[in-house]
């Protein structure tokens, strides 16, 4: 890291000549080979998402989410209708293109255009979406919107520090661990220490290449099995800075 100083000899951050606030993300779909992400629409998505979430019989998908579970479709519909109206977060339904059904959700949130920072969160996958190319491509599409379409500088992933699957997912997707904020918030009547992960714009080109290689048709055999695991491609890229 190069050292910059001001006229007083004090160390200061790297100059960003020409930097301007980035555009706010548009509420438009994102399309991939496996996945289609659609801005949440309570009328369109409630039934499909309720059925997808109901496949989690023990409700474990809700343990680390601030809301849920939902006992009725009306309760889920109310949340989705609320998300339709707010500017931030922007919630997307994740549709499996082969099955033609929405199987989970994810959001762009804590959107800070002046700083060029955006977070992905609220990730809730029904069992049928977990550990599939659809879910991985959905995360790639959301990253690509932030970096390639909108020119953001920093992409964040935060989770309960006790949520081991989320921490493992962040590493697999190429995020770098930055530390734990103790007693960061309270949800569902309990403390949350928050683990922070990020990708910055200088790291994105190598990650984009890794995702592109993993998602390529020739990386999957006739049964849909992956020939090269994403973690093999992103592992060297997610080491601590």
VMD Tcl script that draws the C-alpha trace (Angstrom):
set ca {
  {0.00 0.00 0.00}
  {1.47 3.32 -1.05}
  {1.75 6.02 1.58}
  {0.12 9.40 0.97}
  {0.52 12.46 3.17}
  {-1.05 15.88 3.31}
  {0.72 19.23 3.55}
  {1.12 18.67 7.31}
  {2.93 15.39 6.79}
  {-0.01 13.36 8.11}
  {-0.81 10.03 6.44}
  {-4.03 10.14 4.42}
  {-5.99 7.80 2.21}
  {-5.30 7.17 -1.45}
  {-6.71 9.94 -3.68}
  {-9.71 9.06 -5.86}
  {-9.57 11.57 -8.71}
  {-12.82 11.84 -10.59}
  {-14.78 9.79 -8.08}
  {-18.51 10.47 -8.06}
  {-21.37 8.82 -6.23}
  {-22.49 5.62 -7.91}
  {-26.01 5.07 -9.25}
  {-28.59 3.49 -7.00}
  {-29.31 -0.08 -8.12}
  {-32.25 -0.32 -10.53}
  {-35.21 -2.52 -9.72}
  {-34.76 -4.67 -12.79}
  {-34.28 -8.43 -13.25}
  {-30.90 -10.13 -13.49}
  {-30.68 -13.06 -15.87}
  {-28.23 -15.95 -15.92}
  {-28.04 -19.46 -17.36}
  {-29.40 -21.14 -14.23}
  {-31.02 -18.29 -12.31}
  {-33.25 -15.30 -12.84}
  {-33.47 -12.67 -10.11}
  {-36.68 -10.65 -10.01}
  {-37.45 -7.61 -7.85}
  {-39.84 -8.85 -5.21}
  {-43.51 -8.72 -6.10}
  {-45.82 -9.93 -3.35}
  {-48.62 -10.81 -5.76}
  {-46.32 -12.85 -7.97}
  {-43.90 -14.44 -5.51}
  {-45.73 -15.14 -2.24}
  {-47.19 -18.54 -3.14}
  {-43.99 -19.88 -4.69}
  {-41.76 -18.67 -1.87}
  {-44.10 -19.88 0.85}
  {-44.05 -23.36 -0.67}
  {-40.26 -23.26 -1.09}
  {-39.67 -22.18 2.50}
  {-42.18 -24.75 3.83}
  {-39.85 -27.49 2.58}
  {-37.58 -26.60 5.51}
  {-39.53 -28.79 7.92}
  {-37.52 -27.89 11.01}
  {-37.34 -24.17 10.14}
  {-33.56 -24.01 10.38}
  {-33.38 -21.59 7.46}
  {-34.79 -18.87 9.76}
  {-32.42 -19.22 12.73}
  {-30.06 -16.44 11.66}
  {-32.59 -14.26 9.79}
  {-34.10 -11.30 11.62}
  {-37.63 -12.21 10.46}
  {-39.51 -15.48 9.94}
  {-40.61 -18.18 10.05}
  {-44.01 -17.50 8.51}
  {-46.95 -19.60 9.64}
  {-49.25 -18.35 6.88}
  {-49.03 -17.02 3.37}
  {-50.63 -13.78 4.52}
  {-47.77 -13.20 6.97}
  {-45.17 -13.71 4.25}
  {-47.19 -11.62 1.80}
  {-47.18 -8.72 4.27}
  {-43.39 -8.76 4.50}
  {-42.94 -8.97 0.73}
  {-45.45 -6.17 0.17}
  {-43.49 -4.00 2.60}
  {-40.23 -4.78 0.78}
  {-41.80 -3.71 -2.51}
  {-42.24 -0.18 -1.19}
  {-38.86 0.57 0.38}
  {-35.83 1.95 -1.44}
  {-33.33 -0.02 0.66}
  {-33.17 -3.01 0.97}
  {-33.96 -4.20 -2.54}
  {-35.19 -7.79 -2.25}
  {-35.02 -10.22 -5.16}
  {-36.80 -13.51 -5.67}
  {-34.41 -16.16 -7.01}
  {-36.07 -18.20 -9.72}
  {-34.72 -21.55 -10.88}
  {-35.02 -21.19 -14.65}
  {-35.27 -24.94 -15.25}
  {-38.02 -25.47 -12.70}
  {-39.68 -22.12 -13.36}
  {-40.20 -21.47 -9.64}
  {-38.90 -18.93 -7.13}
  {-37.04 -20.86 -4.43}
  {-35.44 -18.17 -2.27}
  {-34.59 -14.52 -1.78}
  {-31.59 -12.23 -1.37}
  {-31.24 -8.47 -1.01}
  {-28.99 -5.58 -1.84}
  {-28.97 -3.54 1.34}
  {-27.20 -0.77 3.28}
  {-26.67 0.86 -0.08}
  {-24.25 3.80 0.09}
  {-23.83 5.38 -3.37}
  {-21.53 8.25 -2.23}
  {-19.04 5.75 -0.79}
  {-19.65 3.10 -3.44}
  {-20.49 0.42 -0.86}
  {-23.27 -2.14 -1.03}
  {-24.08 -5.25 1.03}
  {-25.69 -8.53 0.09}
  {-27.84 -9.98 2.85}
  {-31.20 -11.41 3.87}
  {-30.22 -14.55 1.98}
  {-32.90 -17.17 2.55}
  {-32.90 -20.32 0.45}
  {-35.53 -23.02 0.45}
  {-33.96 -26.51 0.62}
  {-34.37 -27.00 -3.15}
  {-32.14 -23.97 -3.80}
  {-29.34 -24.83 -1.41}
  {-26.02 -26.05 -2.83}
  {-27.10 -25.63 -6.44}
  {-25.65 -23.77 -9.44}
  {-28.77 -21.60 -9.27}
  {-27.89 -20.21 -5.85}
  {-24.24 -19.67 -6.76}
  {-25.08 -17.92 -10.00}
  {-27.57 -15.71 -8.15}
  {-24.76 -14.43 -5.94}
  {-22.56 -13.85 -8.98}
  {-25.29 -11.88 -10.74}
  {-25.71 -9.62 -7.71}
  {-21.95 -9.04 -7.52}
  {-21.78 -8.32 -11.23}
  {-24.52 -5.70 -10.94}
  {-22.67 -3.95 -8.13}
  {-19.22 -3.94 -9.72}
  {-19.66 -4.13 -13.49}
  {-22.99 -2.39 -14.03}
  {-22.84 0.24 -11.29}
  {-19.14 0.70 -10.49}
  {-19.27 0.15 -6.72}
  {-15.95 -0.08 -4.85}
  {-16.85 -2.44 -2.01}
  {-19.25 -5.37 -1.65}
  {-20.03 -6.62 1.85}
  {-21.27 -9.83 3.48}
  {-22.18 -9.80 7.16}
  {-23.61 -12.58 9.29}
  {-24.02 -13.79 12.84}
  {-20.52 -14.85 13.87}
  {-22.03 -18.16 15.07}
  {-23.51 -18.91 11.63}
  {-20.89 -21.35 10.39}
  {-22.65 -22.18 7.06}
  {-22.86 -18.47 6.17}
  {-19.20 -17.93 6.99}
  {-18.23 -20.91 4.85}
  {-20.41 -19.65 2.00}
  {-18.76 -16.22 2.12}
  {-15.31 -17.78 1.82}
  {-16.41 -20.08 -1.04}
  {-17.80 -17.07 -2.90}
  {-14.49 -15.23 -2.62}
  {-15.19 -12.81 0.24}
  {-12.33 -12.02 2.58}
  {-12.86 -12.12 6.35}
  {-12.29 -8.77 8.06}
  {-13.14 -9.46 11.69}
  {-15.96 -9.65 14.24}
  {-17.90 -6.72 15.69}
  {-18.82 -7.78 19.22}
  {-22.40 -7.13 20.40}
  {-23.18 -5.46 17.11}
  {-26.95 -5.83 17.29}
  {-29.91 -7.59 18.89}
  {-32.35 -9.78 16.97}
  {-34.97 -12.29 17.98}
  {-34.29 -11.35 21.59}
  {-30.62 -12.35 21.55}
  {-27.20 -10.84 21.02}
  {-25.43 -10.96 17.69}
  {-21.71 -10.65 17.21}
  {-21.34 -9.84 13.51}
  {-18.68 -11.33 11.24}
  {-17.65 -9.00 8.41}
  {-16.49 -10.07 4.94}
  {-15.86 -8.05 1.79}
  {-14.77 -7.95 -1.82}
  {-13.25 -4.72 -3.14}
  {-13.14 -3.62 -6.73}
  {-9.46 -4.47 -7.28}
  {-10.26 -8.09 -6.34}
  {-13.30 -8.39 -8.54}
  {-11.73 -9.12 -11.97}
  {-10.02 -12.31 -10.71}
  {-13.20 -13.39 -8.93}
  {-15.32 -12.68 -11.99}
  {-13.02 -14.91 -14.02}
  {-13.32 -17.67 -11.40}
  {-17.14 -17.54 -11.47}
  {-17.19 -17.44 -15.26}
  {-14.98 -20.50 -15.45}
  {-17.07 -22.36 -12.85}
  {-20.38 -21.51 -14.52}
  {-19.18 -22.51 -18.01}
  {-21.16 -25.40 -19.57}
  {-18.03 -27.53 -19.89}
  {-17.54 -27.45 -16.12}
  {-20.61 -29.65 -15.67}
  {-20.92 -33.27 -16.74}
  {-23.98 -34.95 -18.26}
  {-25.53 -35.44 -14.81}
  {-24.93 -31.82 -13.78}
  {-21.99 -32.63 -11.54}
  {-19.24 -30.02 -11.32}
  {-15.80 -30.93 -12.62}
  {-13.99 -28.13 -10.80}
  {-15.32 -26.86 -7.48}
  {-15.78 -23.13 -7.07}
  {-13.77 -23.25 -3.85}
  {-10.77 -24.52 -5.84}
  {-10.94 -21.36 -7.94}
  {-11.77 -18.84 -5.22}
  {-9.74 -20.28 -2.33}
  {-6.51 -18.49 -3.23}
  {-8.50 -15.29 -3.79}
  {-10.23 -15.23 -0.39}
  {-7.10 -15.36 1.80}
  {-6.82 -12.55 4.36}
  {-5.47 -9.32 2.94}
}
mol new
graphics top color blue
foreach p $ca { graphics top sphere $p radius 0.5 }
foreach p [lrange $ca 0 end-1] q [lrange $ca 1 end] { graphics top cylinder $p $q radius 0.2 }
display resetview
